[in-house]
Amino acid sequence: MRTAQAAVEYLFMLVAVMVIVLVVIRYLRESLGTASRQMDEVSDEILRNFANLTGG
């Protein structure tokens, strides 16, 4: 009986680790998306400012 209990406890720990990993992956994907959008906005602003300086 103890072996079955240990197996169930191991499975619960494995599920908990998988949930934590999925949460971290989702957070990182959202963060990278936000960073990418910010970089695009800054790049566009720099290009607009450069065009204004050069008269284009």
MIFI-417026 format. One record per residue: residue number from 1; residue in three letters; x, y, z of N, C-alpha, C in turn. Coordinates in steps of 0.1 Angstrom, whole numbers, plus 2048, in hexadecimal, padded with zeros to 3 digits. Layout:
! residues N
<r rokol="NUM" milo="ALA" n_u="X" n_v="Y" n_w="Z" ca_u="X" ca_v="Y" ca_w="Z" c_u="X" c_v="Y" c_w="Z"/>
...
This chain:
! residues 56
<r rokol="1" milo="MET" n_u="808" n_v="7F4" n_w="800" ca_u="800" ca_v="800" ca_w="800" c_u="809" c_v="80D" c_w="800"/>
<r rokol="2" milo="ARG" n_u="814" n_v="80C" n_w="807" ca_u="81D" ca_v="818" ca_w="808" c_u="822" c_v="81B" c_w="7FA"/>
<r rokol="3" milo="THR" n_u="825" n_v="811" n_w="7F2" ca_u="82A" ca_v="814" ca_w="7E4" c_u="820" c_v="81B" c_w="7DC"/>
<r rokol="4" milo="ALA" n_u="814" n_v="817" n_w="7DD" ca_u="809" ca_v="81E" ca_w="7D5" c_u="808" c_v="82D" c_w="7DA"/>
<r rokol="5" milo="GLN" n_u="809" n_v="82F" n_w="7E7" ca_u="808" ca_v="83C" ca_w="7EC" c_u="813" c_v="845" c_w="7E7"/>
<r rokol="6" milo="ALA" n_u="81F" n_v="83F" n_w="7E7" ca_u="82B" ca_v="846" ca_w="7E2" c_u="82A" c_v="84A" c_w="7D4"/>
<r rokol="7" milo="ALA" n_u="824" n_v="841" n_w="7CC" ca_u="822" ca_v="843" ca_w="7BE" c_u="818" c_v="84F" c_w="7BC"/>
<r rokol="8" milo="VAL" n_u="80D" n_v="84F" n_w="7C3" ca_u="803" ca_v="859" ca_w="7C2" c_u="809" c_v="867" c_w="7C6"/>
<r rokol="9" milo="GLU" n_u="811" n_v="867" n_w="7D1" ca_u="818" ca_v="873" ca_w="7D5" c_u="821" c_v="878" c_w="7CB"/>
<r rokol="10" milo="TYR" n_u="829" n_v="86F" n_w="7C4" ca_u="832" ca_v="873" ca_w="7BA" c_u="82A" c_v="879" c_w="7AE"/>
<r rokol="11" milo="LEU" n_u="81F" n_v="873" n_w="7AA" ca_u="817" ca_v="878" ca_w="79F" c_u="812" c_v="886" c_w="7A3"/>
<r rokol="12" milo="PHE" n_u="80D" n_v="889" n_w="7AF" ca_u="809" ca_v="896" ca_w="7B3" c_u="814" c_v="8A0" c_w="7B2"/>
<r rokol="13" milo="MET" n_u="820" n_v="89C" n_w="7B6" ca_u="82B" ca_v="8A6" ca_w="7B5" c_u="82F" c_v="8A8" c_w="7A7"/>
<r rokol="14" milo="LEU" n_u="82E" n_v="89E" n_w="79E" ca_u="831" ca_v="8A0" ca_w="790" c_u="826" c_v="8AA" c_w="78A"/>
<r rokol="15" milo="VAL" n_u="81A" n_v="8A8" n_w="78D" ca_u="80F" ca_v="8B1" ca_w="788" c_u="812" c_v="8BF" c_w="78D"/>
<r rokol="16" milo="ALA" n_u="815" n_v="8C1" n_w="79A" ca_u="818" ca_v="8CE" ca_w="79F" c_u="823" c_v="8D5" c_w="797"/>
<r rokol="17" milo="VAL" n_u="82E" n_v="8CD" n_w="795" ca_u="839" ca_v="8D3" ca_w="78D" c_u="835" c_v="8D7" c_w="77F"/>
<r rokol="18" milo="MET" n_u="82D" n_v="8CE" n_w="779" ca_u="829" ca_v="8D1" ca_w="76B" c_u="820" c_v="8DE" c_w="76B"/>
<r rokol="19" milo="VAL" n_u="818" n_v="8E0" n_w="775" ca_u="80F" ca_v="8EC" ca_w="775" c_u="818" c_v="8F8" c_w="777"/>
<r rokol="20" milo="ILE" n_u="822" n_v="8F8" n_w="780" ca_u="82B" ca_v="903" ca_w="782" c_u="833" c_v="906" c_w="775"/>
<r rokol="21" milo="VAL" n_u="838" n_v="8FC" n_w="76E" ca_u="83F" ca_v="8FE" ca_w="762" c_u="836" c_v="905" c_w="758"/>
<r rokol="22" milo="LEU" n_u="82A" n_v="900" n_w="756" ca_u="821" ca_v="906" ca_w="74D" c_u="81E" c_v="915" c_w="750"/>
<r rokol="23" milo="VAL" n_u="81C" n_v="918" n_w="75D" ca_u="81A" ca_v="926" ca_w="761" c_u="826" c_v="92F" c_w="75D"/>
<r rokol="24" milo="VAL" n_u="832" n_v="929" n_w="760" ca_u="83E" ca_v="931" ca_w="75D" c_u="83F" c_v="933" c_w="74E"/>
<r rokol="25" milo="ILE" n_u="83D" n_v="929" n_w="746" ca_u="83E" ca_v="92A" ca_w="737" c_u="834" c_v="934" c_w="732"/>
<r rokol="26" milo="ARG" n_u="828" n_v="934" n_w="737" ca_u="81E" ca_v="93E" ca_w="733" c_u="822" c_v="94C" c_w="737"/>
<r rokol="27" milo="TYR" n_u="827" n_v="94E" n_w="743" ca_u="82C" ca_v="95B" ca_w="747" c_u="837" c_v="960" c_w="73E"/>
<r rokol="28" milo="LEU" n_u="841" n_v="957" n_w="73B" ca_u="84C" ca_v="95B" ca_w="732" c_u="847" c_v="95E" c_w="724"/>
<r rokol="29" milo="ARG" n_u="83E" n_v="957" n_w="71F" ca_u="839" ca_v="95A" ca_w="711" c_u="832" c_v="968" c_w="711"/>
<r rokol="30" milo="GLU" n_u="82A" n_v="96B" n_w="71B" ca_u="824" ca_v="978" ca_w="71C" c_u="82E" c_v="983" c_w="71D"/>
<r rokol="31" milo="SER" n_u="838" n_v="981" n_w="726" ca_u="843" ca_v="98B" ca_w="728" c_u="84A" c_v="98D" c_w="71B"/>
<r rokol="32" milo="LEU" n_u="84E" n_v="983" n_w="714" ca_u="855" ca_v="984" ca_w="707" c_u="84C" c_v="98B" c_w="6FD"/>
<r rokol="33" milo="GLY" n_u="840" n_v="989" n_w="6FD" ca_u="837" ca_v="990" ca_w="6F3" c_u="836" c_v="99E" c_w="6F6"/>
<r rokol="34" milo="THR" n_u="835" n_v="9A2" n_w="703" ca_u="835" ca_v="9B0" ca_w="707" c_u="842" c_v="9B7" c_w="703"/>
<r rokol="35" milo="ALA" n_u="84D" n_v="9B0" n_w="706" ca_u="85A" ca_v="9B6" ca_w="703" c_u="85B" c_v="9B8" c_w="6F4"/>
<r rokol="36" milo="SER" n_u="857" n_v="9AF" n_w="6EC" ca_u="857" ca_v="9B0" ca_w="6DD" c_u="84F" c_v="9BC" c_w="6D8"/>
<r rokol="37" milo="ARG" n_u="843" n_v="9BD" n_w="6DE" ca_u="83B" ca_v="9C9" ca_w="6DA" c_u="841" c_v="9D6" c_w="6DD"/>
<r rokol="38" milo="GLN" n_u="847" n_v="9D7" n_w="6E9" ca_u="84E" ca_v="9E3" ca_w="6ED" c_u="85A" c_v="9E6" c_w="6E4"/>
<r rokol="39" milo="MET" n_u="861" n_v="9DC" n_w="6E0" ca_u="86D" ca_v="9DE" ca_w="6D7" c_u="868" c_v="9E3" c_w="6CA"/>
<r rokol="40" milo="ASP" n_u="85D" n_v="9DD" n_w="6C5" ca_u="857" ca_v="9E2" ca_w="6B8" c_u="853" c_v="9F0" c_w="6B9"/>
<r rokol="41" milo="GLU" n_u="84C" n_v="9F4" n_w="6C4" ca_u="848" ca_v="A02" ca_w="6C5" c_u="854" c_v="A0C" c_w="6C6"/>
<r rokol="42" milo="VAL" n_u="85E" n_v="A08" n_w="6CD" ca_u="86A" ca_v="A11" ca_w="6CE" c_u="871" c_v="A12" c_w="6C1"/>
<r rokol="43" milo="SER" n_u="872" n_v="A07" n_w="6BA" ca_u="878" ca_v="A07" ca_w="6AD" c_u="870" c_v="A10" c_w="6A3"/>
<r rokol="44" milo="ASP" n_u="863" n_v="A0F" n_w="6A3" ca_u="85B" ca_v="A17" ca_w="69A" c_u="85D" c_v="A26" c_w="69E"/>
<r rokol="45" milo="GLU" n_u="85D" n_v="A29" n_w="6AB" ca_u="85F" ca_v="A37" ca_w="6AF" c_u="86D" c_v="A3C" c_w="6AB"/>
<r rokol="46" milo="ILE" n_u="877" n_v="A34" n_w="6AC" ca_u="884" ca_v="A38" ca_w="6A8" c_u="884" c_v="A3B" c_w="699"/>
<r rokol="47" milo="LEU" n_u="87E" n_v="A32" n_w="691" ca_u="87E" ca_v="A35" ca_w="683" c_u="876" c_v="A41" c_w="67F"/>
<r rokol="48" milo="ARG" n_u="86B" n_v="A44" n_w="686" ca_u="863" ca_v="A50" ca_w="684" c_u="86B" c_v="A5C" c_w="687"/>
<r rokol="49" milo="ASN" n_u="872" n_v="A5C" n_w="692" ca_u="87B" ca_v="A67" ca_w="696" c_u="886" c_v="A6A" c_w="68C"/>
<r rokol="50" milo="PHE" n_u="88C" n_v="A5F" n_w="688" ca_u="897" ca_v="A60" ca_w="67E" c_u="891" c_v="A66" c_w="671"/>
<r rokol="51" milo="ALA" n_u="886" n_v="A61" n_w="66D" ca_u="880" ca_v="A67" ca_w="660" c_u="87D" c_v="A75" c_w="662"/>
<r rokol="52" milo="ASN" n_u="878" n_v="A7A" n_w="66E" ca_u="875" ca_v="A88" ca_w="670" c_u="882" c_v="A90" c_w="670"/>
<r rokol="53" milo="LEU" n_u="88D" n_v="A8B" n_w="675" ca_u="899" ca_v="A92" ca_w="675" c_u="89F" c_v="A94" c_w="667"/>
<r rokol="54" milo="THR" n_u="89D" n_v="A89" n_w="65F" ca_u="8A3" ca_v="A8A" ca_w="651" c_u="89A" c_v="A91" c_w="647"/>
<r rokol="55" milo="GLY" n_u="88E" n_v="A94" n_w="64C" ca_u="884" ca_v="A9B" ca_w="643" c_u="87C" c_v="A92" c_w="63B"/>
<r rokol="56" milo="GLY" n_u="87C" n_v="A85" n_w="63E" ca_u="875" ca_v="A7C" ca_w="636" c_u="868" c_v="A79" c_w="63C"/>
